[in-house]
Every structure is written in C-alpha cells, then in structure tokens.
Amino acid sequence: MSQINKYRIYHRKQDVGKKIEQLHRSEQLAIGIIDVGTLEQLESSLSWYIENMNFCLHAVVSGERGDIAFLKEKYPDVTFIVFPSMPSFGESVNTIADECFTTFFMIVRSNVEIIRFEGAYLFDVLNGKEAPVGLVPVIANSNKEIIPSMRSPRLTGTLIDPDSYFPYMASTEVYQTLYPFRAMGLFDRALFQRLRGYDIEIKSEYYQCLDFGIRCNEYGYTIGSTSAFIVSFPDRLSIIEDRSPTEGLSKVHTRALGVETINGKNFAHKFRGYFDRKTFNDEVKNKSVMLVKKDFNTIIKNWKYTPDEETLRSDN
C-alpha cells in the first residue's frame, strides 16, 4: 500500500568496515519500534534492544516530539524514521518494511517488553517449508498473566467478529491465528510486501490487521503464534482492541466476503451487510476472484485450533 505521509529518515551511524561487510551480505532481521508512549518508555526500549539484541534497529517517531536531535545523538546505532505527525500503526509498519532491507522484520511497541525470543527456532520456522507470513507473539499483561491473544474467523450476523482464545503454552509448536494482535510480530519481509502490507486507507489499527490477516489466509498463506515469542505490557492490566465501526469497515468485509468458491471455482459474490461497491468492482471482480485460494467460509470450516481450545470446544 502507498504511503500517505512523507517522512525523513536518519540512518544509523556505521563504521567503514561494517558498511563494506554489509555490501556482501544480507542482514537477517530488522527490529521496528513504534513510538506509542512516553519519551522514557522509548528510551528504555531503545536501550534494551541495543544491549540485548544484535540486530539493526528502526524507530518510527513523530517530529512533534521535538527531541529528535537528542535521540539521534544518544542512539547513533538506531535508524530514526520521522513523520511530521504520528501515522497510523499500519503505515508505520509498511514504512519499516520498505526501509529495512532485511530478510525478516519484527514489529514491537515502545511500551512493551520482550519476555522470550527464541530467535534460532523462530527463524527456522520462517525459513521452513510452507512457512507463515509472520509469527505473532504471546501477550502478557502487567501481572505477567497470559491473555487470549489468539483469533479465529467468525461471522456474527453480517459482521466479521473474530473469536478470541488463549495461546498454547505447553510447547513452542506454532498454531495459526487469524491476524497479528495489536499489529506486533516477526514477519517475512518479501511475503509481507507481496501481500501489499497494511491498507492505510482503513482508519483503524484493528481493521487494518484484520484485513491483512484475512487477505493472507484467503491467498493461501497463514499467520502463526508460538510461545517461543512472548511480550508483555508492563503498565497494562487490560489489553484490548478497539473494534468500533470505522471508515473502511465495508471495504474490509467486501474483500473478505466478496469471493465465493463453488465446486472449486471462484465467483464474485454480492452479499448482504457491509458492502462497498467500488471495492467490489475495482478489486474483487478484477483481481481477488483470480487470487483467492480459500474463501472466508472455507477458512472458518477448516480452522485448526490449539489442543486446549479443541478440547474446550468439543466439551461444549
């Protein structure tokens, strides 16, 4: 998706030897830190990643902060992407994907902490056969309690209303989830961009994530979650999504529900509910009908839950 805001980028300082070395190899991971809190939280986050994770760092910040020169001087190993005003979360993520030039990129918030990151295992998963587009972290609150961050597809009347359940903690096995909860995760950059990233015309972080996740699944890819990757919100007991109706709601539903598969063949399908005629004519009829591998009803029917959730649902 194209970017709406123009931004300035201040590249990290590197010695000559490091620059020459990077000309001959591709870096594996970039970490993108989205500034969503206080200056103290941003500084604490940057300091922690510099000290504990040996990967290139990108921080998306707003020029309205007024302390960019201070940050550049204090953190010369960080690339700062500075917008005039803070963009949507989806635009921040898309920009990091455009600028990082690494095989994988990880998105975190400045107000979260990494609890567990089994890098070798996570990279093996993303390099494996039928690898997911991305791996979403397990989320803990300020009491270190795991929250139900997994999502499965569900229709409630005419509204796409994903169900929530707990991640599987007994092993690090990867289980599918519908979309990146709170937009955080570890992503394959090439696949992310092939799928066009987040739609920044949708005016909601939740619906940007939902749209991206459904697109991944309908185009034949998956998004996974594993306890090998855990983050916490140290200052939040309740971590919720804002699912309020917003601009772009009908666009999300039209993309998701506008293709119906009958006897193995895709058809453009007009449906009742949140319907956007322009999206249907421009995208669904001309593009999606040829690209969709599984329609939304097939995704619901074939969804694979974690063992614990399967047991709960069979008991009910």
Backbone hydrogen bonds in HBPLUS format (Angstrom, degrees):
<---DONOR---> <-ACCEPTOR-->    atom                        ^
c    i                          cat <-CA-CA->   ^        H-A-AA   ^      H-
h    n   atom  resd res      DA  || num        DHA   H-A  angle D-A-AA Bond
n    s   type  num  typ     dist DA aas  dist angle  dist       angle   num
A0008-ARG N   A0082-VAL O   2.87 MM  74  5.14 164.0  1.90 146.4 149.2     1
A0082-VAL N   A0008-ARG O   2.71 MM  74  5.14 167.4  1.73 166.9 166.8     2
A0010-TYR N   A0080-PHE O   2.80 MM  70  5.10 166.9  1.82 154.5 159.1     3
A0080-PHE N   A0010-TYR O   2.93 MM  70  5.10 150.2  2.02 145.0 145.7     4
A0013-LYS N   A0076-PRO O   2.80 MM  63  5.56 160.7  1.84 159.7 164.9     5
A0019-LYS N   A0015-ASP O   3.14 MM   4  6.48 156.8  2.20 153.1 160.0     6
A0020-ILE N   A0016-VAL O   2.99 MM   4  6.27 162.3  2.03 157.2 161.1     7
A0021-GLU N   A0017-GLY O   3.01 MM   4  6.16 158.4  2.06 144.2 150.6     8
A0022-GLN N   A0018-LYS O   3.01 MM   4  6.21 152.1  2.09 145.8 152.6     9
A0023-LEU N   A0020-ILE O   3.15 MM   3  5.25 138.7  2.32  98.7 110.2    10
A0024-HIS N   A0021-GLU O   3.11 MM   3  5.58 150.3  2.20 108.7 117.0    11
A0025-ARG N   A0022-GLN O   3.47 MM   3  5.15 164.1  2.50  94.7  99.3    12
A0103-THR N   A0027-GLU O   3.20 MM  76  6.73 154.5  2.27 150.3 156.7    13
A0104-PHE N   A0028-GLN O   2.82 MM  76  5.97 156.2  1.87 155.7 163.9    14
A0030-ALA N   A0104-PHE O   3.11 MM  74  6.56 143.0  2.25 135.6 145.6    15
A0106-MET N   A0030-ALA O   2.80 MM  76  6.27 155.8  1.86 158.6 166.9    16
A0031-ILE N   A0056-CYS O   2.91 MM  25  6.31 165.3  1.93 164.6 169.3    17
A0058-HIS N   A0031-ILE O   2.81 MM  27  6.05 160.6  1.84 167.6 165.1    18
A0032-GLY N   A0106-MET O   2.65 MM  74  5.84 178.8  1.65 177.2 177.6    19
A0108-VAL N   A0032-GLY O   2.95 MM  76  6.25 163.8  1.98 172.1 172.9    20
A0033-ILE N   A0058-HIS O   2.76 MM  25  6.16 165.6  1.78 161.6 165.5    21
A0060-VAL N   A0033-ILE O   2.97 MM  27  6.33 157.1  2.02 152.1 158.8    22
A0034-ILE N   A0108-VAL O   2.99 MM  74  6.36 166.5  2.00 150.9 153.9    23
A0110-SER N   A0034-ILE O   2.94 MM  76  5.82 144.9  2.06 161.9 151.4    24
A0035-ASP N   A0060-VAL O   3.09 MM  25  6.01 164.2  2.12 162.3 164.8    25
A0042-LEU N   A0038-THR O   3.05 MM   4  6.36 158.1  2.10 147.6 153.4    26
A0043-GLU N   A0039-LEU O   2.88 MM   4  6.11 166.7  1.90 155.9 159.1    27
A0044-SER N   A0040-GLU O   2.93 MM   4  6.04 162.0  1.96 146.5 152.0    28
A0045-SER N   A0041-GLN O   2.91 MM   4  6.03 156.1  1.97 145.3 152.0    29
A0046-LEU N   A0042-LEU O   2.90 MM   4  6.13 170.0  1.91 157.3 159.2    30
A0047-SER N   A0043-GLU O   2.94 MM   4  6.05 167.0  1.96 152.2 156.1    31
A0048-TRP N   A0044-SER O   3.02 MM   4  6.14 154.9  2.08 142.8 149.6    32
A0049-TYR N   A0045-SER O   3.09 MM   4  6.36 168.0  2.11 158.5 160.3    33
A0050-ILE N   A0046-LEU O   3.03 MM   4  6.17 161.0  2.06 152.2 157.7    34
A0051-GLU N   A0047-SER O   3.08 MM   4  6.18 154.3  2.15 143.8 150.5    35
A0052-ASN N   A0048-TRP O   2.85 MM   4  5.91 150.2  1.94 151.7 160.3    36
A0053-MET N   A0049-TYR O   2.94 MM   4  5.14 157.0  1.99 135.7 139.2    37
A0055-PHE N   A0053-MET O   2.96 MM   2  5.73 137.4  2.14 102.4  90.6    38
A0079-THR N   A0057-LEU O   2.93 MM  22  6.16 178.6  1.93 154.5 154.0    39
A0059-ALA N   A0079-THR O   2.89 MM  20  6.33 155.9  1.95 161.2 167.5    40
A0081-ILE N   A0059-ALA O   2.83 MM  22  6.01 173.1  1.84 159.1 160.8    41
A0061-VAL N   A0081-ILE O   2.98 MM  20  6.28 162.1  2.01 157.8 163.0    42
A0083-PHE N   A0061-VAL O   3.03 MM  22  6.44 163.2  2.06 161.0 161.2    43
A0065-ARG N   A0062-SER O   3.06 MM   3  5.78 167.4  2.08 117.3 121.4    44
A0063-GLY N   A0083-PHE O   2.65 MM  20  5.78 162.6  1.68 170.9 170.8    45
A0066-GLY N   A0063-GLY O   3.28 MM   3  5.97 138.7  2.47 115.0 120.8    46
A0071-LEU N   A0067-ASP O   3.05 MM   4  6.33 157.0  2.10 147.7 154.0    47
A0072-LYS N   A0068-ILE O   2.85 MM   4  6.10 164.5  1.88 159.4 163.1    48
A0073-GLU N   A0069-ALA O   3.07 MM   4  6.21 157.3  2.12 144.9 150.6    49
A0074-LYS N   A0070-PHE O   2.96 MM   4  6.11 158.8  2.01 149.0 155.1    50
A0075-TYR N   A0071-LEU O   2.82 MM   4  5.80 151.4  1.91 150.3 157.4    51
A0078-VAL N   A0075-TYR O   3.21 MM   3  5.68 161.6  2.25 119.8 121.0    52
A0092-SER N   A0088-SER O   3.05 MM   4  6.37 155.0  2.11 151.1 158.2    53
A0093-VAL N   A0089-PHE O   2.99 MM   4  6.32 157.4  2.05 152.5 157.9    54
A0094-ASN N   A0090-GLY O   2.95 MM   4  6.17 166.7  1.97 150.9 154.6    55
A0095-THR N   A0091-GLU O   2.99 MM   4  6.09 155.2  2.05 144.8 151.2    56
A0096-ILE N   A0092-SER O   3.10 MM   4  6.40 156.3  2.16 146.7 152.5    57
A0097-ALA N   A0093-VAL O   2.99 MM   4  6.30 161.9  2.03 154.8 159.7    58
A0098-ASP N   A0094-ASN O   2.95 MM   4  6.24 145.9  2.07 143.6 153.2    59
A0099-GLU N   A0095-THR O   2.99 MM   4  6.16 146.4  2.10 147.4 156.2    60
A0100-CYS N   A0096-ILE O   2.95 MM   4  5.74 140.0  2.11 157.3 162.3    61
A0189-ARG N   A0103-THR O   3.09 MM  86  5.84 155.8  2.15 142.3 148.2    62
A0105-PHE N   A0187-PHE O   2.99 MM  82  5.40 153.2  2.07 144.0 152.4    63
A0187-PHE N   A0105-PHE O   2.79 MM  82  5.40 176.1  1.79 161.2 160.4    64
A0107-ILE N   A0185-GLY O   2.80 MM  78  5.40 160.8  1.84 158.9 164.6    65
A0185-GLY N   A0107-ILE O   3.26 MM  78  5.40 153.6  2.33 131.8 137.9    66
A0112-VAL N   A0109-ARG O   3.29 MM   3  5.59 156.0  2.35 118.2 115.5    67
A0113-GLU N   A0232-SER O   2.87 MM 119  5.28 155.2  1.93 148.6 156.9    68
A0232-SER N   A0113-GLU O   2.84 MM 119  5.28 155.3  1.90 149.0 157.4    69
A0115-ILE N   A0230-ILE O   2.83 MM 115  5.28 161.7  1.86 143.2 146.6    70
A0116-ARG N   A0230-ILE O   3.14 MM 114  4.87 162.0  2.17 134.4 133.2    71
A0230-ILE N   A0116-ARG O   2.91 MM 114  4.87 160.3  1.95 132.3 137.1    72
A0118-GLU N   A0228-ALA O   2.97 MM 110  5.35 161.9  2.00 158.4 162.6    73
A0122-LEU N   A0118-GLU O   2.99 MM   4  6.18 168.1  2.00 160.6 164.6    74
A0123-PHE N   A0119-GLY O   2.88 MM   4  6.03 164.4  1.91 159.5 162.9    75
A0124-ASP N   A0120-ALA O   3.04 MM   4  6.18 151.2  2.13 141.0 149.1    76
A0125-VAL N   A0121-TYR O   3.01 MM   4  6.33 154.0  2.08 150.7 157.3    77
A0126-LEU N   A0122-LEU O   3.08 MM   4  6.38 162.4  2.11 148.8 152.9    78
A0127-ASN N   A0123-PHE O   2.89 MM   4  6.01 131.5  2.12 142.0 155.1    79
A0128-GLY N   A0125-VAL O   3.16 MM   3  5.13 155.0  2.23 101.0 108.7    80
A0133-VAL N   A0222-THR O   2.83 MM  89  6.06 160.7  1.87 170.5 167.7    81
A0188-ASP N   A0133-VAL O   2.86 MM  55  5.59 166.7  1.88 167.7 166.2    82
A0224-GLY N   A0134-GLY O   2.96 MM  90  6.28 169.6  1.97 163.5 161.4    83
A0135-LEU N   A0186-LEU O   2.76 MM  51  5.11 152.2  1.84 143.7 152.6    84
A0186-LEU N   A0135-LEU O   2.85 MM  51  5.11 158.1  1.89 143.7 150.5    85
A0136-VAL N   A0224-GLY O   2.68 MM  88  6.05 166.5  1.70 153.3 155.0    86
A0138-VAL N   A0229-PHE O   2.81 MM  91  6.21 161.5  1.85 159.3 157.3    87
A0231-VAL N   A0138-VAL O   2.93 MM  93  6.34 162.4  1.96 171.5 173.1    88
A0147-ILE N   A0139-ILE O   3.03 MM   8  5.96 164.3  2.05 159.0 160.8    89
A0140-ALA N   A0231-VAL O   2.87 MM  91  6.23 146.5  1.98 148.0 157.0    90
A0233-PHE N   A0140-ALA O   2.95 MM  93  6.41 150.8  2.04 154.2 159.5    91
A0141-ASN N   A0145-GLU O   2.95 MM   4  5.47 152.3  2.03 141.9 147.8    92
A0144-LYS N   A0141-ASN O   2.88 MM   3  5.15 156.3  1.93 118.1 120.9    93
A0142-SER N   A0236-ARG O   2.71 MM  94  5.17 146.8  1.82 134.8 140.9    94
A0149-SER N   A0147-ILE O   2.87 MM   2  5.71 120.8  2.23 116.1  99.2    95
A0150-MET N   A0165-TYR O   3.06 MM  15  5.23 144.9  2.19 177.9 167.7    96
A0165-TYR N   A0150-MET O   3.19 MM  15  5.23 146.9  2.31 128.8 132.8    97
A0178-LEU N   A0151-ARG O   2.85 MM  27  5.23 155.1  1.92 128.6 136.0    98
A0152-SER N   A0163-ASP O   3.05 MM  11  5.21 151.3  2.13 134.1 141.4    99
A0163-ASP N   A0152-SER O   2.94 MM  11  5.21 143.2  2.08 145.6 152.1   100
A0161-ASP N   A0154-ARG O   2.81 MM   7  5.40 153.9  1.88 146.2 153.8   101
A0156-THR N   A0159-LEU O   2.81 MM   3  5.25 169.7  1.82 162.7 162.4   102
A0159-LEU N   A0156-THR O   3.12 MM   3  5.25 161.2  2.15 125.4 124.5   103
A0175-TYR N   A0225-SER O   3.06 MM  50  5.47 163.9  2.08 152.5 154.8   104
A0225-SER N   A0175-TYR O   2.79 MM  50  5.47 132.7  2.02 141.9 156.2   105
A0177-THR N   A0223-ILE O   2.89 MM  46  5.72 159.2  1.93 149.2 151.0   106
A0183-ALA N   A0180-PRO O   3.02 MM   3  4.83 155.5  2.08 122.3 117.1   107
A0184-MET N   A0181-PHE O   3.43 MM   3  6.36 170.1  2.44 124.7 124.2   108
A0192-PHE N   A0188-ASP O   2.91 MM   4  6.04 165.1  1.93 159.7 164.7   109
A0193-GLN N   A0189-ARG O   3.01 MM   4  6.19 162.0  2.04 150.9 154.7   110
A0194-ARG N   A0190-ALA O   2.89 MM   4  6.06 146.4  2.01 142.0 152.4   111
A0195-LEU N   A0191-LEU O   3.00 MM   4  6.19 146.1  2.11 148.3 155.9   112
A0197-GLY N   A0192-PHE O   3.07 MM   5  5.50 149.1  2.17 164.9 155.3   113
A0196-ARG N   A0193-GLN O   2.97 MM   3  4.73 158.2  2.02 100.2 105.5   114
A0202-ILE N   A0199-ASP O   3.23 MM   3  5.87 164.0  2.25 114.3 119.2   115
A0203-LYS N   A0247-GLU O   3.08 MM  44  5.53 162.8  2.11 152.6 158.1   116
A0208-GLN N   A0204-SER O   2.88 MM   4  5.99 148.2  1.98 147.2 156.5   117
A0209-CYS N   A0205-GLU O   3.00 MM   4  6.23 161.0  2.04 151.1 155.4   118
A0210-LEU N   A0206-TYR O   2.86 MM   4  6.13 161.6  1.90 151.9 157.8   119
A0211-ASP N   A0207-TYR O   2.93 MM   4  5.87 165.8  1.95 141.1 145.3   120
A0212-PHE N   A0208-GLN O   3.06 MM   4  6.25 161.4  2.10 145.3 150.4   121
A0213-GLY N   A0209-CYS O   2.88 MM   4  6.06 165.4  1.90 154.6 158.7   122
A0214-ILE N   A0210-LEU O   2.95 MM   4  6.12 165.5  1.97 156.5 159.8   123
A0215-ARG N   A0211-ASP O   3.03 MM   4  6.12 159.2  2.07 145.0 151.4   124
A0216-CYS N   A0212-PHE O   2.95 MM   4  6.23 158.7  2.00 150.9 156.3   125
A0217-ASN N   A0213-GLY O   3.10 MM   4  6.37 166.8  2.12 150.4 152.7   126
A0218-GLU N   A0214-ILE O   2.81 MM   4  5.98 165.6  1.83 158.5 162.7   127
A0219-TYR N   A0215-ARG O   2.97 MM   4  5.99 144.7  2.10 146.4 154.8   128
A0221-TYR N   A0216-CYS O   2.81 MM   5  5.03 156.3  1.87 157.6 149.7   129
A0220-GLY N   A0217-ASN O   3.20 MM   3  5.26 161.6  2.23 104.5 108.3   130
A0293-LYS N   A0218-GLU O   2.61 MM  75  5.64 160.3  1.64 163.8 170.6   131
A0294-LYS N   A0218-GLU O   3.19 MM  76  4.82 157.2  2.25 129.7 133.5   132
A0229-PHE N   A0226-THR O   3.23 MM   3  5.98 157.6  2.29 118.1 120.9   133
A0236-ARG N   A0233-PHE O   3.21 MM   3  5.41 171.8  2.22 114.5 116.6   134
A0249-LEU N   A0246-THR O   3.08 MM   3  5.69 154.2  2.15 142.8 141.4   135
A0252-VAL N   A0248-GLY O   2.99 MM   4  6.28 157.3  2.04 156.8 161.2   136
A0253-HIS N   A0249-LEU O   3.19 MM   4  6.51 163.0  2.22 149.1 153.1   137
A0254-THR N   A0250-SER O   2.86 MM   4  5.99 154.9  1.93 146.9 154.2   138
A0255-ARG N   A0251-LYS O   3.06 MM   4  6.25 162.8  2.09 151.3 154.8   139
A0256-ALA N   A0252-VAL O   3.03 MM   4  6.18 160.6  2.07 146.4 152.4   140
A0257-LEU N   A0253-HIS O   2.80 MM   4  5.75 162.6  1.83 152.1 156.2   141
A0258-GLY N   A0254-THR O   2.86 MM   4  4.99 127.4  2.14 132.9 140.2   142
A0269-HIS N   A0258-GLY O   2.65 MM  11  4.88 173.3  1.65 142.3 143.6   143
A0260-GLU N   A0267-PHE O   2.90 MM   7  5.31 167.2  1.91 156.7 160.7   144
A0267-PHE N   A0260-GLU O   2.81 MM   7  5.31 144.3  1.94 145.7 157.6   145
A0262-ILE N   A0265-LYS O   2.83 MM   3  5.30 162.5  1.86 154.8 152.4   146
A0265-LYS N   A0262-ILE O   3.02 MM   3  5.30 161.5  2.05 112.1 118.2   147
A0280-PHE N   A0276-ASP O   3.02 MM   4  6.23 157.2  2.07 152.0 159.3   148
A0281-ASN N   A0277-ARG O   2.90 MM   4  6.13 162.3  1.93 154.7 158.2   149
A0282-ASP N   A0278-LYS O   2.83 MM   4  5.86 169.3  1.84 157.0 160.7   150
A0283-GLU N   A0279-THR O   2.88 MM   4  5.33 154.5  1.94 134.4 142.9   151
A0284-VAL N   A0279-THR O   3.16 MM   5  6.58 160.3  2.20 149.3 155.3   152
A0285-LYS N   A0280-PHE O   2.98 MM   5  6.15 163.4  2.00 168.4 169.9   153
A0287-LYS N   A0283-GLU O   2.73 MM   4  5.26 148.2  1.83 145.4 151.6   154
A0288-SER N   A0283-GLU O   2.94 MM   5  6.11 155.9  2.00 138.2 145.6   155
A0289-VAL N   A0284-VAL O   3.03 MM   5  5.81 151.5  2.11 158.2 156.5   156
A0290-MET N   A0287-LYS O   2.93 MM   3  5.64 149.6  2.03 119.4 128.1   157
A0291-LEU N   A0287-LYS O   3.24 MM   4  6.45 132.2  2.49 140.3 152.7   158
A0291-LEU N   A0288-SER O   2.96 MM   3  4.92 132.9  2.18  98.4 112.2   159
A0292-VAL N   A0288-SER O   2.92 MM   4  5.71 161.0  1.96 164.7 160.9   160
A0298-THR N   A0295-ASP O   3.08 MM   3  5.37 122.0  2.44 103.1 117.4   161
A0299-ILE N   A0295-ASP O   3.07 MM   4  6.43 153.2  2.14 152.5 160.7   162
A0300-ILE N   A0296-PHE O   3.02 MM   4  6.36 160.0  2.07 152.5 157.1   163
A0301-LYS N   A0297-ASN O   2.98 MM   4  6.15 165.8  2.00 146.9 151.0   164
A0302-ASN N   A0298-THR O   2.97 MM   4  6.07 153.6  2.05 149.7 155.5   165
A0303-TRP N   A0300-ILE O   3.40 MM   3  5.41 170.4  2.41 107.3 109.3   166
A0310-GLU N   A0306-THR O   2.87 MM   4  6.09 157.2  1.92 160.0 167.3   167
A0311-THR N   A0307-PRO O   3.05 MM   4  6.26 157.1  2.10 147.9 153.2   168
A0312-LEU N   A0308-ASP O   3.07 MM   4  6.36 159.9  2.12 146.1 151.4   169
A0313-ARG N   A0309-GLU O   2.96 MM   4  6.13 161.3  1.99 150.3 155.0   170
A0314-SER N   A0310-GLU O   2.93 MM   4  6.08 152.3  2.01 146.9 154.6   171
A0315-ASP N   A0311-THR O   3.01 MM   4  6.16 148.8  2.11 146.8 154.8   172
A0316-ASN N   A0312-LEU O   3.18 MM   4  6.39 136.0  2.38 136.7 147.7   173
